[in-house]
Amino acid sequence: MTPMISKNEVIKEIDLIPKENLSEIYNFIRYFRIGLEKGKEKTTVDSLLSYAGSWQDMEEEVFDEYLSDIAKRRKQAFIKRRADEASTD
């Protein structure tokens, strides 16, 4: 069973997204929310596939930098999470 995630945790993750990629995240969240409002229980495979190729027109150098940044941020988040899990408040 997936643990419940708070809105603050989601916002923290969004804060780690580079500004130039926020429009993609916004579109995804908005599309998901609208689907929920329309009474859909789950996002369909077709709706998720609509995002396939989103970075297709991104220059190779920019895309490589983006992937490197993601790896760095994930590592930082993991280290922070491990430190939080080890703390005994």
C-alpha angles and dihedrals in degrees: 000000000000114000117243112263121209125228088244091058090053091048091050090055092048089051088061093058115101112251092241090062099046093096090063092050091046091051092049094048093045093048090049092048093048089051090053091049090053089058099255112153096203137017108253124236089242092056091051092047089057085078093054110119094018089141095040095111094045114114114254093241093051091046092051090050089049092052091047090051091050091051091049093049093047090051091050092047091048092050091049092046092050090051090050092049091050094052119097107209 
